[in-house]
Amino acid sequence: LLDMIHCSQDGDMWTVTIDRPDKAGALTPEMLVELADIAEAAQAAKLFILTGTGPEFSAGADLQAARAGLETDPVGERLSGAIADLSGLSIAALNGTVAGGAFGMVLACDLRIAVPTAKFFYPVMKLGFLPQPSDPGRLAQLIGPARAKCILMAGQKVPAEEAVNWGLVDRLVTPEDLLSTAVTLGQDAQSA
C-alpha cells in the first residue's frame, strides 16, 4: 500500500509522487495520512514538488473511501495546511487531471504547472459532499469568486488552457519537461 506514495530528497529539494496510475491516482485515507506526514516533515525544505504518474495526477478521493467518510476526514485539511505552511517554494507539477479531493494539496502549493491534457474539476457538491474547508477560499483567491463557483457549484470541467487563462495554472509544459521545469523554477529558491 505504501508504495503508492514516493518521496525523494535531494539536499533541500523534496519530490513527492502519487503513484497509483491504475486507479487514476485516487487517494485513500492511508495515502493522505502519508502525504500529510511527509509535508509536515518537509517544513524546512527549500523546494517541495508534488507530482504523479500516469495520465492523471489524481481523481481525488477513492470513491469507496469517500463513501466511508474520507471527504469529511480532517486529514485533507491537515495535508493542505502543511503544504501551505512550507517555508520554501512548493510546486504542483501536474502530470494530468486534478479532481475533487486532490484539489486541496494542489491549491495549497505556491505554483501549479501542468501538462496540456490536464483538466480540473471538483465534483464533490454534485456527489453531495462539501469541499475541504480551506479550498473555496484558496480557489477564489486564485481565480475569483465567480470562476470558483463555476468549478465548485456548477461542477465545470476546466481544460488546461482555460485553467492558465483563469490563473489556476501558472504554466503549461510538455510531459517530458514537467519535472525539469519544476526544478528549474525552484532553483532560485534553493540557492536563496
N, C-alpha and C positions, 0 to 999 in steps of 0.2 A: 504493500500500500504506500509506504513512504517513498517509494521510488518515483512517485508522480510529481514530486517537487524536488528540483535540483538546485543546490546553492553552491556557487563557486566564488572564491575570494582571490583577488589579485591585488595585493597591497591594500589600498584604501577603496578599491572597487569591488562591489558585491554584485553578482549577477544571479538572479533568481528566475528559474524557468519552471513553468507549469507544463508538465509532460504527460498529457493524457489525450493524445490525438484521436484515439479510438472512440472517445466519448466527448469530442469537441471541447476538451479542456474543462468539462463540467466539474464543479467544486463540491467536495464532500466536507462535512464538518471537520474531519481529521486534517484535510488539506488546508483548510482555513486556519486552524489552530497552528499548524506547522508554519504557514506563511506569516502569521502574526508573531510567532516566536522568533522567526528569522528577522523580521522587520524591527522587532524590539532589540534584538542582539546587534543589529547593524546601525544603531543610533549614531555612532561616530564615523560611519563611512562617508567618504568624500563624494562617492558616486554609487548610486543604487539603481540597477537596471532590472526591470521586471519584464519578462518576455514569456513566450510559449512555443510550442512545437505544433507542426501540422497546419492545416488551412484555417483553423480558428484559434484565437487567443483563449477565449473561454465563453462557453454558453451560459455561464452563471451557475447558480446552484443546481446540483444534481437534482432532477425532479423528485426522485424518491426522498432525498434529503429535505427538499423544500416542503414536501407534504408532511414530513415528520417534524417540521418546525424550524428548519435552518434559516428561512427568510426572516424570522424574528429573533434568531440567536444573536446575542451581543458580540459574537466573535468577529463578525464582518466589520462592525464599528471599531472594534479593538484593532483590527488589521489596518483599516484606512487611517485611523488615528495615529498608529505607529509610523506609517509611511509619511503622513503629513508632518510628523514631529522630527523626521530625519534632519540632521544638521546639514548634510551635504545635498547635492543635487540628485533628485530622483527622476528617472525617465522610464515611462512605459513604452517599450519597443514592441508594438502590437503587430504580431505576425498574421493577424486575421481578425475576424469578427469578435466584438465585445458585446455581451448581452447580460441583462439582468444583474444578478448579484455580483458579477465581476466588475461592474462599473465603479464600485466604491474605491477599490485599490487603484484603479486607473485614474479616477478623478483626483485622488489624493496625491498623485505624482506631480512634480513641477512641470514636466514636459511630456507630451504624448507624440510619438511618431508612429506612423502606420503604413502598412502596405496598401497599394491602391485598391485591392479587392476587399478590404475590411468594411464591415458595416457595423453600425452602432444602434442597438435598440434595448429598451428596458421595459419588457412586457409585464412587470410584476403586478401592476394595478389591474391589468386585464385578467391576470390569474387570481386576483382577489387578495394580493398582499400589498403592504405599504413598502416604499423604498427604505433603504437604510436611512436613519435619521439625518446624517450629515450630507447625503447625496444630493437632495434637491437644492440645497444652498450652494454647494460646490458647483453643481451643474449650472445653476442660474448665474453664478459669478462669472463663469467662463463664457456662456453663450446667451445670457439674458433670460428673463423670466418667461417670455412667450415661447422661445425655442425650447426651453427646458420643459414647458408644458406639452409641447409637440411630442417630445420623447417620452416623458413620464405619464401624461394623462391620455394623450391620443395614441400612444404606442407606436409612433412613427419609426420606421427603419431609415436611418440616415446613412447614405453611402459615403465612402471616404472623401471624395471630392467636396461634397457638401459639408462634411464634418470639418474640413480645413477652412472653408469659407465662413463657417459659423464660429470658428475659434475653438472647437472641441479638440481638434488635432492640430499640432504645430507644423508638421511637415510630412509629406508622403515620400516614401523611399522604396526602392525595389527590395524584394525579399532577400536578395543576396547581400544588399548593403545595410540591412536593418541594424544588426548589432554593431557593425563598424561605425555607422553613423552615430549611434548612441554613445559609443566610446569616444568618438571624436568630439561630440557635443559636450561630453563630460571632462575632456582633457583639461580645460582651463580650471574647472572645479577642483580637479585632482592636484594641479600644480599650485593652487592658492594656499 
